[in-house]
Amino acid sequence: GGEGGGWVAKHDSGVVLGWALAPLLRPVRERNAGDNTSSAFAAASAQAADTRPNYGALTLSLRSGPVPLSLAEAVAAAAAVADEAGDHSGGGGLNSTGVTPRAGQPARLTIELRPPRDNPRPQPTALNRQPVSPVRNEESPVGSPAESQASVRSEPEMPPQPSGVPASLWTRGRAQPPPSAPFEPGDGLDLYIDAIFGLPDCIAAVRVEACVGTLSGGRVPLTSAGGASSLRAEPRPSADALSPRLDLRLELREARFDPTATLYLTAVGLDARTRQPVLVGRAAFALFCKLDEVAGAGERPAREQPATTSERYFAANLGCFQARLYSDRGSPAPPPPGTGPGVSKMLNGGRPLPAASILLRLLPAPQTADGLGLLSAEDVPADKHESLGLRVRAPEYASGAYDSALATPTPAELTLLRARARERGAKADTVRDRLRAASQAAGSAPAPSASASESELQKWASDLLDSAFDSRVPPKPMPFNWGFPFSRTRGVAVVIVGANNLPNAYLSAALVSLAPPGGPYRKPPQFDASVHLVSALQPASDLRSPKWDTPPHVFRAEAFPGLADSDDDVFNLPHLALVIDVRCLSKPSAPGARAAEHQGWAVLPLFCGAGYVASGVHRLPLYLAQTGGEPSPALLEQIATEGARGVLAKARADRRVKLVEGASVDVAVLDELRAGEWDNGALPAPDVSALAEATGGKPDKYSNPRASKPCQTLLSATVTEASLRAKFELALGFNGR
């Protein structure tokens, strides 16, 4: 303030450098034709009834001269200058009457208006007493704008936190204010990578590398790295192993930025089982968006990324965000809706890593005291970084400060988050704990001794992970089967793909069941949710090597032993198995019930470890019992106690079972958490380890199909898919399940 300070007269020292007017409200509709009032100030008029809070960043031109004593004078002066210069930013306009500390560059003031944290839904103002518009309900997708056309467009209420998921694991963060000011030459950015959330169970330690690239393939130099194009960081040993905090800051001080600039982040981890570096995932985030594509207040902004370097009217995606991690597995996936070209290029068909994400912040670069330049960490002593805005502390995640719309969990991911919440209640691992356990695990890589210090453990992991980043050969993907614990709520999807070299050239079906309980082999047989029949044959497939054409069947909840709402009973059954029993009908057109003859049966352990699904395609040998053909309840109980491979090997040696010469069956199993990986028929190569072990290292003999007649030669107008299934159900006593 100073003499004639008006609104700021209480400040009795200093000189007025300039003043600006920031409208707190903005009209919902465009101004009418012929309206000669700047749209930025129309909300100050009592006639402007349709308004909403003017949330977001505002860049205001400073007007010189004394501050007006009344609001009316201020509005008139600012609006007149703005209309004269075509500037509706809320300030004095870009003209000779403004404050010009540098030639041709008027002084500007940037402010940001945010909703109050204790009341994220503003109430109707005195200018507008109409009802507040409805907000989306729990079923509406996070990120969709409110549909109401009511006059007041308030900030959306935050939907309730998902039950059983603590805010420390995932919370519905508030939408960041949409950008309203263009990013101009000379502006700078500070990019923070605050944490990596939801690391898989098999990762003992992680190291991330971040860079900023453009759509043309270039890299933006990082001032904080001495002009290098990338920086790496790792969490402290004391950090939470599941969601460790990071301390990574990227300083960007280019004279002019490419609007397609995109954050590229790669995470490499140390496999806790093998002590080998593996690729955990990657993430991408667009630094800029088209300014004319952002949403209004109360809506999730579209934030469309510019597609070309020629875009001149764009804004920085300032704020706090939670972005997903992606990984390469299964068939390529399309990018999420609304993904920009730079982000799509980085994702390259990757699939979301279940419940895994990064926390990031994009902030404007702090300015020098005179406002004529930008500060850099390289030019300021470290003890001054925080006070000058060169080091901004990360907010608490549970506070909702991070916009989590990009990482909204799916229903399957919610089951994972709930399981992790239960695990953390019993034990919360640190990076140090996992590193020490990994150093003692059996593996090919050298490891420190059991008495190694914390710093020695960290250096050991850092050196291994840095070698993976620096190698010309990219690291292998992480072992996904060991990354995420099983949940009976979401279940396991099973597909019987086909069989090879069956002994009988008849129409065949596969009876699939869990053991325990092994219902079809009890006396009397029991058919419940743990049993499923696969009978739809591909007509062109061979009778002796049939292929079945059925969607995945998901075993979940009550299909597994124990209580339907608890996984504990299943985890206590590490040798839970899947029994695939192939049967055939020699006379499918004959009336009445006919016995289903045995082709052979196979047993697949459902878990590769306690609580981890053995997802994959498995080629298994087929067996017949010496007595009765089918597996006995006693054999299945022994398998449930001791494990399939050892028990079957002993049964072969004892001649209680025999291999069906040359025959095998292909079974695909996938944790529902990873649903969609094998869309479009992109099945991985089958695992033949069980077949090789049972056949003395000769899996090819049991894999290469021998030619036979196609199934369609026995299918006819009287033997249809429906009638064939009915015959099998009758023969097996399946009761239509």
Secondary structure, DSSP 4 states (H G I P E B T S, - for coil): --TT-GGGTT--SS----B----SEEESSPPPTT--S-TTTGGGSTT--SEEE--EEEEEEPBPSPPPSSHHHHHHHHHHHHHHHT--SSSS-SSTTB--SBTTB--EEEEEE---TT--SPPPPTT--SPBPP---TTSPTTPPP----SB-PPPPPPPPPTT--TTT---PPPPPPP-S---TT--EEEEEEEEE---TTEEEEEEEEEEE-TTS-B---GGGTT-SEEEE---TTSBSSS-EEEEEEEE--SS--TT-EEEEEEEEEETTT--EEEEEEEEEESEEEGGG---TTS----PPPSSTT--SEEE--EEEEEEEEE--SS--PPPTT--HHHHHHHTT-EEEEEEEEEEEEEEPPBPTTSSSB--GGGS-GGGTTTTTSS-PPPPGGGT-SB-GGGPPPHHHHHHHHHHHHHHHH---BHHHHHHHHHHS--SS----TT--HHHHHHHHHHHHHHHHHSSSPPEEP-GGGTS---TTT-EEEEEEEEES-SS-SEEEEEEEEETT-GGGSSS---STTEEEE--B-TTSBSSS-BB--PPEEE-GGGSSS-TT-SHHHHT-TT-EEEEEEEEES-TTSSS--PPEEEEEEEEESEEETTEE--EEEEEEEEEETTTBSPPHHHHHHHHHH-HHHHHHHHHHTTSEEEEEEEEEEEEEEEGGGTTTTGGG-PPPPB-HHHHHHTTS-GGGGTSPPP--BGGGT--SSS-HHHHHHHHHHHHT-TT-
